[in-house]
Amino acid sequence: MIQRDRDFVWEEVGRVGLCFFVAMGREDLHISLMMGRPDPSEEIIWFTAEADDGLTETLSDVSTVRLAYQDPPRQVYMVLAGEVTRADSPAASALSPAQPLGFMGSTGDTNTALIGVRPTHAEVWQAPHEDVIGALGALTGAGTTDKASRRKRTIDLS
């Protein structure tokens, strides 16, 4: 079941793509709406950012970030915690030469920073329709109290 949960997280990251990228430095909080490119085989999500937008400066103070994804049609909401990998680190070699720096619409100029995030764990909330919850409760004889806690799970990705 653990591998199925991991596969589910990577599938959602790939499907949704767009997330809130949250980094909290010593003196500032930086939140950006960013499109990531996941590479499940390398367990990394790649992002591009303008080098002078403040994010790269904030990342010099932190090693862990949060990525918030939402998929309203499927009623799936996730927050991933992950370790930051800088483009000049050895882990950046996981990006193949067939994927140039401008692979997500950036200009590919030297003002673009490549940022990798290796997720370590995820909080996942799934909210089935209330009718389904009611029917399940009626079938099992279970009450419908504390519905949210039954739909939330933590998945270790490390």
Secondary structure, 3 states (H helix, E strand, C coil): CHHHHHHHHHHHHHHHCEEEEEEECCCCEEEEEEECEEECCCCEEEEEEECCCCHHHHHCCCCEEEEEEEEHHHCEEEEEEEEEEECCCHHHHHCCCCCCCCCCCCCCCCCEEEEEEEEEEEEEEECCCHHHHHHHHHHHCCCCCCHHHHHEEEEECC
